Amino acid sequence: LNIGSMLLVQAGMTIALLVVIYSEKDFSPLHAKITAMILLVVVFTELVGTILISKTLDRVKETGKKRTRLIDFLDEEHIVTGLNAKDKWEALREMSYFLVKTNDIEIDPEELLKRMEERENEFSTGFGQGIAIPHCTVTDEESHDGKIRGMLAVCTPGIEFESMDDEPVEIIVMLATPESQREAHLEVLSVLGRMLSDAKIREQILKANCAASIYEIIHSEEAETFNYFLK
């Protein structure tokens, strides 16, 4: 954004005002004083106004950075690349322990694993296109602040997950949702499904060689359609 161009309108209005004043005979005795005052205001605005506008824009950008996105719980430390599991049960075990280790959640990893396995036995969370979103419920006390906890893992190679399309799973997102966040849980499931089904985003995640790169992908402007800012 060019702040100088923003002030062109102001300069144009100033010139127009001077033209009007000089064309009115009633203002003739005051031409010098009015001109001096207008020039003083213009100089002041050019010097101080630019600084104030810059600071305002910086604040807007900073405010945007602090806004919460729907899946902000997937921070860099909650992402694993190169997960090597022989099957989905081993993947669930490794991810359950990792989720508890890296998140502020008060639950034994074996208990979390048990709940994940119970949910998986009911119906496979392999949604197709190489994506699985295993999930279970935790109490609000276990999650401390009542927020959804999660992690993302990229499997190399892909693993059998009894998916709906029978294709191996390469991207797994595990969710631990407080009982009070069931509605938000459904929204997160929907958003994750749509975002990871986007061929371009999915390809970028699979090609990423580190957690930081994946974090940048899911929080990029390109992914904002899916991982949108909360009001």
Disulfide bonds with the S-S distance in Angstrom:
none
